[in-house]
């Protein structure tokens, strides 16, 4: 997409998936700077091992792509190297999978040195698996002695170069982790509890951060607007302050390479005392998005922490009373609008109560 080498902005993109839910993929493409011109869906229980979709459906997609003038095909799953290669041959167009697309968006959004290193680590890890796949196919072309041509030599060179760069980035990020640990220890000495905002991308975490702390964090209506953590002091009640941190949003099918690469950043969530799960209540699939967030929290070992759920964007729902009822049925939940300020006093009070309970437990 837009940030990749040789990829111009405004590419015309055809989407391909194996279920009907391609709205999020379309939003990801737009976030990367592409223009969605059409989509092809083949309902399958699971993607086909060789070509992701059937050969007949691929030919149908090829015809539609040519008719719509598509420059690129984006697939709503991570493809194996063989699937990607076979699809490109069938479609006669470049094919990008969901993981590549998300990595591209992260590369566009990264601003700090740390953020750029984490994105590069994820991209290189992804590329290395693809090189390994290419190597396996090349090795089948010959029987060993006398078949090791320039292609394989270059492949091994590429592998070594990528592995060296990965090792270098990991060393730099390990230093980042040590620095963050020292900073967290300093914050601990203040005696203030740490509250982390978590949630699906574009749920309104940065807007909530600004509303509670006047932090001035970039808050845009786009996916992954925030990659780097921001920490600010927040007053929950008279004489009751805390430290509030905002970090990267989560997503369905979030690439494991990203979760691993952003370990230094996600440690801010792991080390927090309380989590605020910000939910975009205006989304029809809000509950599925909540499950996706919980899956990532589970993956990083943070799911068991005390949690408050903030059902956000009351200002954008047709029936706010329905969201209020949802919050009443959910333990430790409140309906809010970070944009208008509705419900923020109740959120502060709920967080102050959580802090009191936490400190009560720690005193025992």
C-alpha positions in Angstrom: 0.0 0.0 0.0 1.0 3.6 0.4 4.1 3.2 2.5 5.6 0.2 0.8 8.5 0.5 -1.6 7.3 1.4 -5.1 3.7 1.5 -4.0 1.9 4.8 -5.0 -0.9 6.2 -2.9 -4.5 5.8 -4.2 -4.1 2.3 -5.5 -7.4 0.8 -6.7 -8.0 -2.3 -4.6 -10.1 -5.4 -5.0 -10.9 -7.2 -1.7 -11.1 -11.0 -1.4 -12.5 -12.9 1.6 -14.1 -16.2 2.7 -16.9 -14.6 4.6 -19.1 -11.5 4.1 -17.4 -9.3 6.7 -15.1 -7.2 4.6 -16.1 -3.8 6.0 -13.1 -3.7 8.3 -10.7 -4.8 5.6 -12.1 -2.0 3.4 -11.5 0.5 6.3 -7.9 -0.8 6.6 -7.3 -0.3 2.9 -8.6 3.3 3.1 -6.4 3.8 6.2 -3.4 2.7 4.1 -4.2 5.1 1.3 -5.9 2.8 -1.1 -9.3 3.0 -2.8 -11.6 0.0 -2.7 -13.3 -0.6 -6.0 -15.0 -3.9 -5.4 -15.0 -7.2 -3.5 -15.2 -11.0 -4.1 -16.4 -13.4 -1.4 -16.4 -17.2 -1.5 -18.1 -18.6 1.6 -15.8 -21.4 2.9 -15.5 -23.0 6.3 -11.7 -22.5 5.9 -9.5 -21.1 3.1 -8.2 -23.6 0.5 -4.6 -24.7 1.2 -3.3 -24.0 -2.3 -5.1 -21.0 -3.6 -7.1 -19.5 -0.6 -10.3 -19.4 -2.8 -11.3 -21.8 -5.5 -9.7 -21.6 -9.0 -13.1 -20.8 -10.6 -13.7 -18.0 -8.0 -10.2 -16.7 -8.6 -10.9 -16.4 -12.4 -14.1 -14.6 -11.6 -12.1 -12.2 -9.4 -9.5 -11.7 -12.2 -12.3 -10.7 -14.6 -13.8 -8.3 -12.1 -10.4 -6.8 -11.3 -9.7 -6.1 -14.9 -13.2 -4.7 -15.4 -12.8 -2.3 -12.4 -9.3 -1.3 -13.2 -7.9 -2.7 -9.9 -4.1 -2.4 -9.4 -3.9 -4.6 -6.3 -5.8 -7.4 -4.6 -6.0 -7.5 -0.8 -7.0 -10.7 1.0 -8.7 -10.8 4.4 -6.4 -13.4 6.0 -2.7 -14.1 6.3 -1.6 -16.1 3.3 1.0 -18.8 3.2 3.8 -18.2 0.7 2.3 -20.8 -1.6 -1.2 -19.3 -1.5 0.2 -15.8 -2.2 2.2 -17.1 -5.2 -0.6 -19.2 -6.6 -3.2 -16.4 -6.3 -0.9 -13.9 -8.0 -0.4 -16.3 -10.9 -4.2 -16.8 -11.2 -5.1 -13.2 -10.8 -2.1 -11.7 -12.7 -2.1 -8.9 -10.2 0.0 -8.2 -7.0 -1.6 -9.8 -3.9 -1.3 -8.3 -0.4 -2.6 -10.2 2.7 -4.2 -8.8 5.8 -1.0 -9.0 7.8 1.0 -7.1 5.2 -1.7 -4.4 5.1 -1.7 -3.9 8.8 2.1 -3.8 8.9 1.9 -1.2 6.2 -0.5 1.0 8.2 1.7 0.7 11.3 4.7 1.7 9.2 2.9 4.8 8.1 1.8 5.7 11.7 5.1 5.1 13.5 6.7 8.4 14.5 9.2 7.7 17.3 12.4 5.7 16.9 10.9 3.0 19.2 7.7 2.8 17.2 9.7 2.5 13.9 11.9 -0.2 15.3 9.0 -2.2 16.5 7.3 -2.0 13.1 10.5 -2.9 11.3 10.9 -5.9 13.6 7.4 -7.1 12.7 7.9 -6.6 9.0 11.3 -8.4 9.0 9.9 -11.3 11.0 7.1 -11.6 8.4 9.5 -11.4 5.5 11.8 -14.1 6.9 9.0 -16.6 7.0 8.3 -15.8 3.3 11.9 -16.2 2.4 11.9 -19.6 4.2 8.9 -20.6 2.1 10.7 -19.6 -1.1 13.8 -21.5 -0.1 11.8 -24.7 0.3 10.3 -24.4 -3.2 13.8 -23.7 -4.7 15.4 -26.6 -3.1 13.0 -29.0 -4.8 14.2 -27.9 -8.2 17.4 -29.9 -7.9 18.9 -32.8 -6.0 21.6 -31.1 -4.1 25.1 -31.1 -5.6 25.3 -29.2 -8.8 22.0 -27.4 -8.2 23.0 -24.7 -5.8 22.7 -21.8 -8.2 22.7 -18.0 -7.7 19.0 -17.9 -6.7 19.7 -20.0 -3.6 22.9 -18.1 -2.8 21.0 -14.8 -2.9 18.3 -16.3 -0.7 20.7 -17.3 2.0 22.3 -13.9 1.8 18.9 -12.3 2.3 18.2 -14.6 5.2 21.4 -13.7 6.9 21.0 -10.0 6.3 17.4 -10.1 7.8 18.5 -12.2 10.8 21.3 -9.8 11.6 19.0 -6.8 11.4 16.4 -8.6 13.6 19.1 -9.3 16.2 20.2 -5.7 16.1 16.6 -4.4 16.5 15.9 -6.8 19.4 19.0 -5.5 21.2 17.9 -1.9 20.8 14.3 -2.8 21.9 15.7 -4.6 24.9 17.4 -1.4 25.9 14.0 0.3 25.5 12.4 -2.2 27.8 15.1 -1.6 30.4 14.5 2.2 30.2 10.8 1.7 30.5 11.3 -0.5 33.5 13.3 2.2 35.2 10.7 4.8 34.3 7.9 2.5 35.7 9.9 2.0 38.9 10.1 5.8 39.2 6.4 6.1 38.8 5.8 3.4 41.4 7.7 5.5 43.9 5.1 8.3 43.5 2.6 5.8 45.0 0.1 6.6 42.3 -1.8 3.7 40.8 -1.4 3.2 37.0 -4.5 2.9 34.8 -4.2 1.7 31.2 -6.7 2.4 28.4 -7.1 -0.6 26.1 -9.6 -1.3 23.4 -10.2 -2.0 19.7 -8.6 0.4 17.3 -10.6 3.6 16.8 -12.7 3.0 19.9 -11.9 6.5 21.2 -9.1 5.8 23.7 -7.1 8.9 22.7 -10.2 11.1 22.8 -10.9 9.8 26.3 -7.3 10.4 27.4 -7.6 14.0 26.2 -11.0 14.4 27.9 -9.8 13.1 31.3 -6.3 14.7 31.3 -6.1 17.4 28.6 -3.1 15.5 27.3 -3.2 16.8 23.7 -2.8 13.3 22.3 -3.4 12.8 18.6 -7.1 11.7 18.3 -8.3 11.0 14.8 -11.2 9.1 13.3 -8.9 6.5 11.7 -7.4 3.1 12.6 -4.2 2.9 14.6 -3.9 6.7 15.1 -1.9 6.0 18.3 1.1 3.7 18.4 3.3 5.2 21.1 2.2 5.2 24.7 1.4 8.5 26.5 1.2 8.8 30.3 -0.5 11.6 32.1 -1.7 12.3 35.6 -5.5 12.2 36.1 -7.7 13.3 39.1 -10.4 10.8 39.8 -11.7 12.4 43.0 -10.5 15.1 45.5 -7.2 13.9 46.8 -7.3 10.8 44.6 -5.0 10.9 41.6 -3.7 8.2 39.2 -1.5 7.8 36.2 -3.3 7.2 32.9 -1.6 5.6 29.9 -2.9 5.3 26.4 -1.4 2.8 23.9 -1.9 1.0 20.6 -5.4 -0.3 19.7 -6.1 -4.0 19.1 -7.8 -5.6 16.2 -9.3 -8.9 15.0 -6.7 -11.2 13.5 -4.0 -8.9 14.9 -0.7 -10.3 13.5 1.3 -12.2 16.1 4.4 -10.5 14.7 3.0 -7.2 15.8 2.1 -8.4 19.3 5.6 -9.8 19.7 7.3 -6.7 18.2 5.4 -4.3 20.4 6.2 -6.2 23.6 8.0 -3.1 25.0 5.0 -0.9 24.5 2.4 -3.5 25.6 4.3 -4.0 28.9 2.7 -0.7 29.9 -0.6 -2.6 29.8 0.9 -5.7 31.5 2.3 -3.6 34.4 -0.8 -1.4 34.9 -2.9 -1.8 38.1 -6.3 -1.3 36.4 -7.5 -1.5 32.8 -10.2 0.6 31.2 -11.6 -1.3 28.2 -12.9 1.4 25.9 -15.7 0.0 23.6 -17.1 1.7 20.6 -20.8 1.1 21.4 -21.9 2.5 18.0 -20.4 -0.5 16.2 -22.9 -3.4 15.3 -20.2 -6.0 16.1 -19.1 -4.3 19.4 -19.3 -7.6 21.4 -17.1 -9.4 18.9 -14.6 -6.5 19.1 -14.6 -6.9 22.9 -13.8 -10.5 22.5 -10.9 -9.7 20.1 -9.5 -7.3 22.7 -9.8 -9.8 25.5 -7.9 -12.4 23.3 -5.0 -10.0 22.9 -5.0 -9.2 26.6 -5.0 -12.9 27.3 -2.0 -13.4 24.9 0.1 -10.8 26.8 -1.0 -12.0 30.2 -3.1 -9.0 31.3 -6.7 -10.4 31.1 -7.0 -11.1 34.8 -6.4 -7.5 35.9 -9.1 -5.4 37.5 -11.1 -3.8 34.6 -13.6 -1.1 34.0 -15.6 -1.2 30.8 -16.4 2.2 29.2 -19.1 1.9 26.5 -18.0 4.9 24.5 -19.6 7.0 21.7 -23.0 7.5 23.3 -23.2 10.6 21.0 -23.1 8.3 17.9 -25.7 5.7 18.8 -29.3 5.8 17.7 -30.6 4.8 21.2 -28.4 5.9 24.1 -30.8 4.3 26.6 -30.0 0.9 25.1 -26.3 1.4 25.8 -27.0 2.6 29.3 -28.9 -0.6 29.9 -26.0 -2.6 28.5 -23.7 -0.9 31.0 -26.1 -1.6 33.8 -26.1 -5.3 32.9 -22.3 -5.4 32.8 -20.1 -5.6 35.9 -17.9 -2.5 36.5 -19.2 -0.7 33.4 -20.4 2.8 32.5 -21.8 4.4 29.3 -19.9 7.5 28.2 -19.1 9.9 25.4 -15.5 11.0 25.4 -16.4 13.5 22.7 -19.2 15.3 24.7 -18.1 14.4 28.2 -21.3 12.5 29.0 -20.7 9.9 31.8 -17.1 10.9 32.5 -17.9 11.8 36.2 -19.4 8.3 36.6 -16.3 6.8 35.0 -14.0 8.8 37.4 -16.1 7.7 40.4 -16.0 4.0 39.2 -12.2 4.2 38.8 -11.7 5.8 42.2 -13.8 2.9 43.7 -11.6 0.4 41.9 -8.4 2.1 43.2 -9.8 2.1 46.8 -10.6 -1.7 46.5 -7.1 -2.3 45.0 -5.4 -0.5 47.8 -7.6 -2.2 50.3 -6.5 -5.5 49.0 -2.8 -4.5 49.0 -3.1 -3.3 52.7 -4.3 -6.7 53.8 
